[in-house]
Amino acid sequence: MGIHRPERLDYRSFRGAVTCVAGERLVACGLYDTGETLSSAVQVKRVIVVGGGIAGLAAAHRLVERSVQASTPCDLTVLESRSRLGGSIVTQRRDGFLIEGGPDSFITQKPWAMALCGRLGIADQVIPTNPDKRRVYVVRRGRLYPIPEGFLLLAPTRIWPFVVSRLFTWPGKMRMGLDLILRAKGRAPGEDESLADFVRRRFGREALERIAQPLVGGIYTANPEALSLRATMPRFLELEDRYRSVILGMRRARAAAPKTSGDSGARYSMFVSMADGMDTFTDALTARLPAGATRTGVAVTRIERADNAWRVVLDDGSIVLSEAVILACPAHASAKILRSVDADLADQLATIEYASSATMTLGFRREQIRHPLDGFGFVVPVVEGRSIIAGTFGSVKFAGRAPDGCVLMRAFLGGAVQPDIYELDDTRLREAVLRDLRELIGVQGDPLFVELHRWPRSMPQYPVGHLDRVARITAQVEQWPGLALAGNAFGGVGIPDCVQSGESAADRVFDALSCNTASPAEPRP
């Protein structure tokens, strides 16, 4: 049969598949609104996606793409235990402010999120950061100092801005400069190292405490003493192996890269957002799924394997049959769901630790803040003893985030290094944040509003050896036909990483179902 396949598929014409459950047997037929009817003899492949965050929605969307491209009907259901889809992506609008409770941007260096935006038809809604204010501050002894221009995460790529910077002491600068003459470690292939050990070894203690910990540790809300460099930033290990000096390697890489004026700290020219909020992304994904494919407020308690099919047991005791299951939920939730099927796999997933974090968004009138707001925000080293991990000026970073004459700002709280801060009640947390903002950026008076979003056990920790653990989990999952895992616990915590994880999981189960003409052998739990 011939179905037209444009470059960007219009899934609004896809009605999905109708599946009836008769005891343990699936009887199905499928239709596309293309003027052609698939034969009722074609078997429908039923897939359950557990988790309606960005990874689960990306997985579901990818299944629809593959189904349309292959002219193969797929009965898809996304089950989400919360009352809404989107996971940590939540956008609110009030009084002209646009508030992001979770991530406010994603990076373009990793292509998967941008590629998906293109296929969804929302690439024209992607906006860059403000090119005139691409600077970040670091708190040192209660004052904000800009990160030297050309300083990328761990090391300087431009010497003069680093030399004249007041962020570091002269002994600290000289110790960092020793990277130019230190020998490479000569590690074994695949050998891992913590962020803290690497930075102390190459650049010294001050570099770790004053720049690496707040910048890199803050991305992962992680303890740098445990954070795996190979799982998070293997590039620095590669630079040492190839060039001996990390600084020399970064300078050569920067010389060969396109010029990006004003970037310091992270490469903020690579960060983008959605003009009308990050929920544009998740709303577009949801809109492309077949009608009735998503169910919220439905928790999965466990899955079982029987008669070459998956039995998905819901919290109300009902059972849904499926040929494939994608678990796109936190590792600890997947561990509980899988325990009756594979206790060893569940144990491995349960060992992935998570940190809790929170964002507090505040609105101010511009005259309430003494700081010039000539950057995207600031990070706070743990040695400063503050409640805030970092603060961003959202209305400076991206256009359209606050009314004229107002400022939108966010404070980041908690994480692996400050779990006690997360545990404060809402009132005490608000007081702690406002106290820090008054002392650090000169906030005066009360905010126009405060919005607090708590994310319990939301950030997976990547300790040394994490990639080895992921490899063991992957090998164990591959023993089970029609099962895949997705989410931020495995290959990265950013939105592009989650998109790739979800799409890879969808490809795995779709390919397995397409090739599965015989009953697969059952693995031994």
C-alpha positions in Angstrom: 0.0 0.0 0.0 1.2 3.5 -0.6 1.2 6.1 2.2 2.7 9.5 1.5 5.6 10.3 3.8 6.4 14.0 3.9 9.6 15.2 5.6 7.6 16.3 8.6 4.8 13.9 9.2 1.3 15.2 10.2 0.3 12.9 13.0 -3.0 14.6 13.5 -4.2 12.3 10.7 -3.1 9.3 12.6 -5.9 7.7 14.7 -3.8 5.0 16.1 -5.1 1.4 16.5 -8.1 -0.1 18.2 -7.3 -2.9 20.5 -9.7 -5.2 22.3 -8.6 -7.4 25.2 -10.2 -10.8 25.2 -8.9 -12.7 28.2 -5.2 -13.0 27.5 -5.5 -12.6 23.8 -5.2 -9.4 21.8 -7.5 -9.0 18.8 -6.9 -5.7 16.9 -7.3 -3.7 13.7 -5.8 -0.4 12.8 -6.8 2.7 10.7 -5.0 5.7 9.3 -7.0 8.6 8.0 -5.3 8.5 4.6 -8.1 7.1 2.6 -6.6 3.6 3.0 -7.6 0.9 5.5 -5.0 -1.5 6.9 -6.1 -5.1 6.7 -7.7 -6.4 9.9 -5.4 -9.3 9.5 -2.4 -7.0 10.4 -1.5 -7.6 14.0 -1.4 -4.4 16.1 1.6 -4.0 18.3 0.6 -2.7 21.7 3.2 -0.6 23.7 2.9 0.8 27.2 5.0 3.8 28.1 5.3 4.3 31.9 6.0 8.0 32.7 4.8 11.1 31.0 7.9 13.3 31.4 10.0 14.5 28.4 11.7 11.1 28.0 8.4 9.2 28.0 6.7 11.7 25.6 9.7 11.6 23.3 9.5 7.7 23.3 5.8 7.8 22.6 6.2 10.3 19.8 9.0 8.2 18.3 6.8 5.2 18.3 4.1 7.1 16.4 6.8 8.3 13.9 8.1 4.7 13.3 4.5 3.3 13.1 3.6 5.8 10.4 6.8 5.4 8.5 6.6 1.6 8.5 2.8 1.5 7.8 2.6 -0.7 10.9 -0.3 -0.1 13.4 0.8 0.5 17.0 -1.6 0.8 19.9 0.1 3.2 22.3 -0.7 4.2 25.8 1.3 6.6 28.1 0.6 6.1 31.8 1.5 9.0 34.1 1.0 8.8 37.9 0.8 12.6 38.3 -2.2 14.6 37.3 -0.4 16.2 34.4 2.1 15.4 31.7 5.5 17.0 31.2 7.5 15.8 34.3 9.8 18.6 35.5 8.9 20.9 32.6 6.2 23.1 34.1 5.5 26.7 32.9 3.2 29.2 34.6 2.1 32.6 33.5 1.0 35.4 35.9 0.7 39.2 35.6 3.0 39.3 32.5 5.7 37.0 34.0 6.6 33.7 32.5 7.7 31.2 35.2 9.6 28.0 34.7 9.4 25.6 37.6 11.9 23.2 36.1 14.4 23.6 33.3 14.2 26.9 31.4 16.4 26.0 28.5 18.3 23.3 26.7 21.6 23.0 24.9 22.0 22.9 21.1 25.4 21.2 21.2 23.6 17.9 21.8 21.4 17.8 18.7 18.5 15.6 19.7 16.1 18.2 21.2 16.6 20.7 18.4 16.1 17.9 15.8 12.8 16.9 17.5 11.7 20.6 17.6 12.2 20.6 13.8 10.1 17.5 13.3 7.4 18.9 15.6 7.3 22.1 13.6 8.2 24.4 16.5 11.8 25.2 15.6 10.7 28.8 14.7 9.7 29.2 18.4 13.2 28.5 19.7 15.0 31.6 21.0 18.6 32.2 22.0 20.0 33.8 25.1 20.5 37.5 25.2 23.8 38.0 23.3 24.7 41.2 25.1 24.7 39.8 28.7 26.4 36.4 28.4 28.3 36.6 31.6 28.0 34.8 35.0 29.1 35.8 38.4 30.6 33.8 41.2 30.2 34.7 44.9 33.4 35.2 46.8 33.3 36.4 50.4 29.8 37.8 49.9 30.6 39.7 46.7 29.9 38.9 43.0 32.8 38.6 40.6 32.4 37.9 36.9 33.9 34.6 35.6 36.8 35.7 33.4 35.9 35.8 29.7 37.1 32.7 28.0 36.9 30.6 31.2 35.1 27.4 30.3 33.9 25.4 33.2 37.2 24.2 34.6 40.0 26.2 33.0 40.9 29.5 31.2 41.3 29.6 27.4 42.3 33.3 27.5 45.2 34.3 29.7 44.9 38.0 30.3 41.2 38.1 31.5 42.2 35.3 33.9 45.3 37.1 35.1 43.5 40.3 36.0 40.4 38.6 37.5 39.7 39.3 41.1 37.8 36.0 41.5 41.0 34.0 42.4 43.9 34.8 44.6 47.4 35.0 43.1 48.5 31.7 44.7 45.3 30.1 43.3 46.1 31.5 39.8 49.7 30.2 39.9 48.5 26.8 41.0 46.0 26.7 38.1 48.8 27.7 35.8 50.8 24.6 36.7 48.4 22.6 34.5 50.6 23.9 31.6 53.6 21.9 32.8 52.1 19.0 34.8 52.3 15.6 33.2 49.3 13.6 32.2 48.1 10.9 34.6 48.5 8.1 32.2 45.3 6.4 33.1 44.2 3.0 31.9 41.5 2.8 29.2 38.1 3.5 30.7 39.6 4.5 34.0 37.3 6.9 35.9 38.0 9.8 38.2 35.9 12.1 40.3 35.5 15.8 39.4 37.1 16.8 42.7 40.1 14.6 42.3 40.7 15.7 38.7 40.4 19.4 39.4 42.6 19.3 42.5 45.2 17.3 40.6 45.3 19.6 37.5 44.4 23.0 39.0 44.4 22.9 42.8 42.0 23.3 45.7 41.0 26.9 45.0 39.9 26.1 41.5 37.7 23.3 42.8 36.1 25.3 45.6 35.7 28.6 43.7 34.8 27.6 40.2 34.4 23.8 39.4 32.2 22.9 42.3 29.6 25.7 41.8 29.6 25.5 38.0 29.8 21.8 37.3 28.5 20.4 40.5 25.5 22.7 40.2 24.5 21.3 36.8 24.1 17.9 38.4 23.2 19.1 41.9 26.0 16.7 42.8 28.8 16.3 45.3 32.0 16.8 43.3 33.9 14.3 45.5 31.7 11.6 44.0 30.7 12.9 40.6 32.1 10.8 37.7 34.0 12.9 35.2 33.8 10.2 32.6 30.0 10.0 32.9 29.5 13.8 32.8 32.5 15.6 31.1 34.7 13.0 29.5 36.1 15.8 27.2 38.4 16.9 30.0 39.9 13.5 30.4 40.4 13.3 26.6 42.1 16.7 26.6 44.6 15.6 29.2 45.2 12.3 27.4 45.7 14.1 24.0 47.4 17.3 24.9 48.8 16.6 28.4 47.7 20.1 29.5 43.9 20.8 29.7 44.5 24.5 29.2 46.5 24.0 26.1 43.9 21.5 24.7 41.1 23.9 25.4 42.9 26.8 23.8 43.5 24.8 20.7 39.8 23.7 20.6 38.6 27.2 21.1 40.9 28.6 18.4 39.3 26.1 16.0 35.7 26.8 17.1 33.4 29.6 15.8 33.8 32.8 17.8 31.2 33.4 20.5 31.5 36.9 22.0 31.2 37.2 25.8 30.7 33.6 26.8 32.1 32.6 30.1 31.6 29.7 32.5 29.2 27.6 30.4 28.8 28.2 26.6 25.7 30.2 26.9 25.5 30.8 23.2 24.6 27.2 22.9 21.6 27.5 25.3 18.1 28.1 23.9 14.5 28.2 25.1 11.0 28.4 23.7 9.6 31.9 23.2 6.3 31.1 25.0 7.8 28.8 27.6 9.2 25.3 27.8 5.8 23.7 28.0 5.6 24.5 24.3 7.8 21.5 23.8 5.9 19.0 25.8 2.5 20.4 24.6 3.6 19.9 21.0 4.7 16.3 21.8 1.4 15.5 23.5 -0.6 17.0 20.6 1.1 14.7 18.1 0.0 11.5 20.0 -3.2 9.7 19.0 -6.4 10.8 20.8 -6.8 8.9 24.1 -3.2 7.7 24.1 -2.3 9.4 27.4 -3.7 8.7 30.8 -2.8 10.7 33.9 -3.4 9.9 37.5 -2.6 6.3 36.8 0.2 4.6 38.7 1.8 1.3 37.7 2.6 -1.0 40.7 4.4 -3.8 38.8 4.8 -5.6 35.6 4.7 -9.3 35.0 5.8 -11.6 32.2 3.3 -14.3 31.0 2.7 -16.1 27.7 5.2 -13.9 25.8 3.3 -10.8 26.8 3.6 -8.1 29.5 1.0 -7.7 32.2 1.0 -4.1 33.4 -0.7 -4.0 36.9 -2.2 -0.6 37.8 -2.8 0.8 41.3 -6.5 0.1 41.0 -5.8 -3.6 40.5 -6.6 -3.6 36.8 -4.3 -5.2 34.3 -3.3 -4.0 30.8 -1.7 -6.4 28.4 1.1 -5.3 26.2 3.8 -6.7 23.9 6.3 -4.1 24.9 6.9 -1.8 27.9 9.1 1.3 28.1 9.8 2.4 31.7 10.5 6.2 31.4 10.3 6.9 35.1 13.0 7.4 37.9 15.2 4.4 38.5 13.9 3.9 42.0 10.3 3.7 40.6 11.4 1.3 37.8 13.1 -0.8 40.4 9.8 -1.3 42.3 7.9 -2.0 39.1 10.4 -4.6 37.9 11.1 -6.4 41.2 8.7 -9.3 40.6 10.2 -9.9 37.1 13.9 -9.5 37.7 15.1 -8.9 41.3 18.8 -8.5 40.1 17.9 -5.8 37.7 15.7 -4.1 40.3 18.6 -4.1 42.8 20.9 -2.5 40.3 18.4 0.3 39.5 17.7 0.8 43.2 21.4 1.6 43.8 21.1 4.8 41.6 20.8 7.6 44.2 18.8 10.7 43.7 19.1 14.2 45.1 16.1 16.5 45.8 16.2 20.1 44.6 13.9 23.1 44.4 13.5 26.3 42.4 12.1 29.5 43.9 11.0 32.1 41.4 10.5 35.7 42.5 9.3 38.8 40.7 10.6 42.3 41.5 10.4 45.8 40.3 13.7 46.8 38.7 14.3 49.6 41.2 14.2 47.0 44.0 17.5 45.5 42.9 20.8 47.5 43.2 22.9 45.0 41.1 23.3 46.2 37.5 21.9 42.8 36.2 24.5 42.8 33.4 24.7 39.0 33.3 22.6 35.9 33.4 23.0 35.3 37.1 25.5 33.9 39.6 26.6 30.7 41.3 27.5 30.2 44.9 30.3 28.0 46.1 29.4 25.7 49.0 32.3 27.3 51.0 30.3 30.5 51.1 27.8 29.0 53.5 24.7 30.3 51.7 21.3 28.8 51.2 21.3 29.4 47.4 23.2 27.2 45.0 22.7 29.6 42.2 20.5 32.5 41.0 19.5 33.4 37.5 18.0 36.6 36.1 15.5 35.0 33.8 14.3 38.2 32.3 17.8 39.1 31.3 18.7 35.7 30.0 15.7 35.3 27.7 13.2 37.8 26.2 9.6 37.9 27.2 10.0 36.7 30.8 8.8 39.8 32.7 6.8 43.0 32.1 8.7 46.2 31.4 10.3 47.6 34.5 10.3 44.3 36.3 12.8 41.5 36.9 12.2 37.7 37.0 14.7 35.8 39.1 15.1 32.2 40.1 17.0 30.7 43.1 18.2 27.1 43.0 18.2 25.1 46.3 19.1 21.8 47.8 21.0 19.1 45.9 23.4 16.5 47.1 25.7 18.9 48.9 22.9 20.9 50.7 20.1 18.4 51.5 19.3 20.2 54.7 18.3 23.4 52.9 15.7 21.4 50.8 14.2 20.1 54.0 13.3 23.6 55.3 9.6 24.4 55.3 8.3 26.9 52.7 8.3 29.9 55.0 11.9 29.3 56.3 13.1 28.6 52.7 11.6 31.9 51.5 13.2 33.8 54.4 16.6 32.2 53.6 16.5 33.0 49.9 15.4 36.6 50.5 18.2 37.1 53.0 20.8 35.8 50.5 19.4 38.0 47.8 19.5 41.1 50.0 23.1 40.5 50.9 24.3 39.4 47.4 22.5 41.6 44.9 20.9 44.3 47.0 17.3 43.3 46.9 15.1 45.8 48.8 11.5 45.2 50.0 9.2 42.3 49.4 8.9 40.5 46.1 5.8 40.9 43.9 5.3 37.1 44.1 7.1 33.9 45.1 6.6 30.6 43.4 8.2 27.5 44.9 8.6 24.2 43.0 10.0 21.2 44.9 11.4 18.2 43.0 11.9 15.4 45.5 14.4 12.7 44.4 14.5 14.2 40.9 18.3 14.4 40.1 20.1 11.1 39.6 23.7 11.0 40.9 26.5 9.9 38.6 29.2 8.6 40.9 32.6 7.2 39.8 31.9 4.0 38.0 28.4 5.1 36.9 29.0 4.1 33.3 29.9 0.5 34.3 26.7 0.3 36.3 24.7 1.5 33.3 26.4 -1.1 31.1 25.4 -3.8 33.5 21.8 -2.6 33.6 21.7 -2.4 29.8 22.9 -5.9 29.4 20.3 -7.2 31.9 17.5 -5.4 30.2 18.5 -6.9 26.8 17.6 -10.3 28.2 13.9 -9.3 28.3 12.1 -9.0 25.0 10.0 -5.9 24.6 11.4 -4.1 27.6 13.3 -0.8 27.5 14.4 1.9 30.0 14.5 5.6 29.5 15.2 8.8 31.5 17.8 10.9 33.0 19.3 8.2 35.2 21.5 6.7 32.5 23.1 8.9 29.8 22.6 12.5 30.9 20.3 14.8 32.8 19.6 17.5 30.2 16.6 17.7 27.9 18.5 16.6 24.8 19.8 13.6 26.8 16.3 12.6 27.9 15.0 13.0 24.3 17.7 10.7 23.0 17.0 8.2 25.8 13.3 8.1 25.0 13.8 7.8 21.3 16.4 5.1 21.6 14.1 3.1 23.9 11.3 3.5 21.4 13.5 2.3 18.5 14.6 -0.7 20.5 11.1 -2.0 21.2 9.7 -1.1 17.8 12.6 -2.9 16.0 12.2 -5.9 18.3 8.4 -6.1 17.7 8.9 -5.6 13.9 11.4 -8.5 13.8 9.6 -10.8 16.2 7.8 -13.3 14.1 8.5 -16.2 16.5 7.9 -16.5 20.1 11.0 -15.3 21.9 12.7 -17.5 24.4 11.9 -16.4 28.0 15.0 -15.2 30.0 15.5 -16.6 33.4 14.9 -14.0 36.1 
